[in-house]
Amino acid sequence: MYFCYILECADHSFYVGVAEDVAQRVRFHNQGKGSAWIRARLPVRVVWTEEHPTLSSARTRENQLKRWSRAKKTALIGGFPRLRSGQSA
């Protein structure tokens, strides 16, 4: 099982990623491992996750979310039903 996730960084920016184990990935990020972009914005916390049966479907969703505005991501995190089900708004 794979997960698409959104992290909120210390500067309140969002980071979208994919992992099999989100908790482990967050620990990895918070240890300063991974991209320089996220290292500069520590600590991070998980604000949203979505389960996917394949890596391909999780990556597709990740790419979709990376193109979304902050307002749209905030609505998804807040539980706006149309966005939660993966539909475009």
C-alpha positions as MATLAB code, in Angstrom:
seq = 'MYFCYILECADHSFYVGVAEDVAQRVRFHNQGKGSAWIRARLPVRVVWTEEHPTLSSARTRENQLKRWSRAKKTALIGGFPRLRSGQSA';
ca = [
       0.000    0.000    0.000;
       1.221    3.492   -0.831;
       0.230    6.895    0.470;
       0.162   10.338   -1.027;
       0.676   12.847    1.767;
       0.841   16.554    2.492;
       3.182   17.921    5.137;
       2.985   21.359    6.660;
       6.429   22.864    7.196;
       7.520   25.213    9.983;
       7.113   28.180    7.604;
       3.522   27.003    6.891;
       4.333   25.926    3.338;
       3.074   22.568    2.079;
       5.112   19.650    0.807;
       3.475   16.854   -1.211;
       5.050   13.418   -1.372;
       4.552    9.653   -1.643;
       5.646    6.919    0.767;
       4.826    3.392    1.866;
       5.264    4.375    5.519;
       4.344    8.020    6.103;
       5.428    8.086    9.766;
       8.874    6.766    8.839;
       9.138    9.283    5.987;
       8.262   12.172    8.330;
      10.948   11.036   10.782;
      13.401   10.914    7.857;
      12.465   14.470    6.843;
      12.640   15.787   10.412;
      16.132   14.303   10.798;
      17.223   16.623    7.986;
      17.524   13.867    5.416;
      16.142   14.293    1.924;
      15.791   17.424   -0.144;
      17.451   20.731    0.736;
      14.103   22.490    0.202;
      12.435   20.637    3.058;
      15.560   20.730    5.288;
      15.293   24.523    5.251;
      11.692   24.343    6.520;
      11.880   21.923    9.466;
      10.119   20.646   11.424;
       7.298   19.194    9.359;
       4.040   17.518   10.345;
       1.545   15.392    8.443;
      -1.705   17.210    7.716;
      -3.271   14.865    5.132;
      -2.846   11.345    3.727;
      -4.587    9.299    1.056;
      -4.130    5.558    0.532;
      -3.386    4.143   -2.941;
      -3.142    0.527   -4.109;
      -0.156    1.168   -6.401;
       2.866    3.429   -6.535;
       1.695    4.602   -9.937;
      -1.671    5.841   -8.646;
       0.004    7.545   -5.658;
       2.495    9.311   -7.965;
      -0.312   10.409  -10.282;
      -2.153   11.960   -7.336;
       1.083   13.554   -6.055;
       1.660   15.212   -9.425;
      -1.934   16.454   -9.479;
      -1.673   17.964   -5.990;
       1.666   19.632   -6.736;
      -0.097   21.670   -9.428;
      -2.861   22.813   -7.054;
      -2.977   26.212   -5.415;
      -2.450   26.608   -1.686;
      -6.178   27.391   -1.301;
      -7.152   24.140   -2.979;
      -4.727   22.100   -0.846;
      -6.068   23.830    2.279;
      -9.621   22.879    1.256;
      -8.535   19.252    0.755;
      -6.825   19.175    4.156;
      -9.953   20.669    5.721;
     -12.058   17.858    4.314;
     -13.909   19.519    1.433;
     -15.798   16.422    0.159;
     -15.307   16.892   -3.596;
     -11.585   17.266   -3.152;
     -11.286   14.418   -0.664;
     -12.679   11.978   -3.224;
      -9.985   13.001   -5.706;
     -12.196   15.030   -8.027;
     -11.114   18.366   -9.421;
     -12.722   21.525   -8.136;
];
